[in-house]
Amino acid sequence: MKINFTLLVSKVSYFLLLLIVITIMSMKATTGTCQAAVSSAQTGGHDKTSKQTDKSNGTAYAVIYTNLMVPDNGNLYVSDGVGAAFNNNFSAAVDENDATKLWNFDENIALMRNSSALAIEFRPVPVLTDTLFYKLYLRQEPYVLKICAQNFAGLCLHALLIDKYLHTQKEVNLQDTTLYAFTPVADTNSYRNRFMLVINKQLSASPLAVAKILNQSSPAVKGVANSVAAAGNVTLYPNPVTKGTNASLRFNNMDKGSYEVAVYNLNGQKLSSRTIQYNGGNSVYALPADPSWLYGIYTLRITNSTSKKIMNLRMEIR
């Protein structure tokens, strides 16, 4: 068999050069930068790190970079990184826009979606809630997650980093950089699927009048009332709810009737359901929080059995 030594040397030189570039990127300190440490070698040769702008209107995508940092003598050095961009041009499913993760030899971080490991993920802007699921392969030594967000102004979103190993959560600054230090141990739960980043829509509304004075006898007469029509509401308290304890639901001036109160997790799974018979006025009902529910964000869905009107409340368990 004849061997083309020129081609062989060329290929060896290329891979050596690529290895040098990756090594330099991995050693680069990024305390002042805001970019994912994702090379083309980690995305199957596809350079998608620069795809951060909607070419149809020139606006930049909202993006979250998560870098795995190694502390050394007061500095932080990049070991690996992933990125997630948000724009309504993208699908929630894994498709050709996303970049598959190619694993390093030792320290790794990836985004998981439908059993696919991704280095870069493109998703639609969350309507109510969305979650980034991290998978890590690490040594038993200190690390820092560096989460850097850009271009979220005006999207009215709120983010929490959930630590499932310590059952804690940390608010993520979507206008700047958030650091989270941790140290893996022999237990794989201390790193493998330890973290997820939960993004929730913050709903806001302008103040509205909730009561109108009516005089059925003389509608033109002002200041003399013989009835009051008021807008109804349901409130949950306390919120956040302490894990394993009961919360309370207050119904105020809602339509009388039967209501289903259901609790859903972030995967859309119904965890519990109960029926409330509301007879009007101001009434309070207990809402048990199952001790098996993990720390994090849940959706409370209240449905009127007759009109089928639905009200969703955000419930947080700490």
QUIKA-V80100 format. One record per backbone hydrogen bond with DSSP energy under -0.5 kcal/mol. CO is the residue of the C=O (numbers start at 0). NH is the residue of the N-H. Records with the same first field share a line. If there is no record, write none. Layout:
CO=NH + NH
This chain:
2=4
3=7
4=8
5=9
6=10
7=11
8=12
9=13
10=14
11=15
12=16
13=17
14=18
15=19
16=20
17=21
18=22
19=23
20=24
21=25
22=26
23=27
27=77
29=32
35=37
36=38 + 80
38=41
39=42 + 44
40=43
41=101
42=45
44=46
45=47
47=50
49=51
51=60
52=54
53=56 + 57 + 58
58=53
61=85
62=149
63=83
64=66 + 147
65=81
66=68 + 145
67=78 + 79
68=70 + 143
69=76
71=74
74=71
75=29
76=69
79=67 + 78
81=65
82=120
83=63
84=122
85=61
86=89
94=97
97=99
98=118 + 119
100=102
107=136
109=134
110=117
111=132
112=115
115=112 + 117
116=100
117=110
118=82
119=98
120=84
122=86
127=200
129=198
130=132
131=133 + 196
132=111
134=109
136=107
138=140
140=183
142=181
143=68 + 145
144=146 + 179
145=66 + 147
146=177
147=64
149=62
151=154
155=201
157=199
158=171
159=161 + 197
160=162 + 169
161=163 + 195
162=166 + 167
167=162
169=160
170=172
171=158 + 173
172=175
173=151
175=148
177=146
179=144
181=142
186=184 + 189
187=190 + 191
190=193
191=135
193=163
194=133
195=161 + 197
196=131 + 198
197=159
198=129
199=157
200=202
209=230
211=228
213=225 + 226
217=220
222=224
226=213
227=229
228=211
232=251
234=249
236=247
240=317
241=244
244=288
246=286
247=236
248=250 + 284
249=234 + 251
250=282
251=232
256=277
257=304
258=260 + 275
259=261 + 302
260=273
261=300
262=270 + 271
263=298
264=267
268=264 + 270
271=262
273=260
275=258 + 277
276=278
277=256
280=252 + 282
282=250
284=248
286=246
287=289
289=292
295=316
297=314
298=263 + 300
299=301 + 312
300=261 + 302
301=310
302=259 + 304
303=307
308=303
310=301
312=299 + 314
314=297
315=239 + 240 + 317
316=295
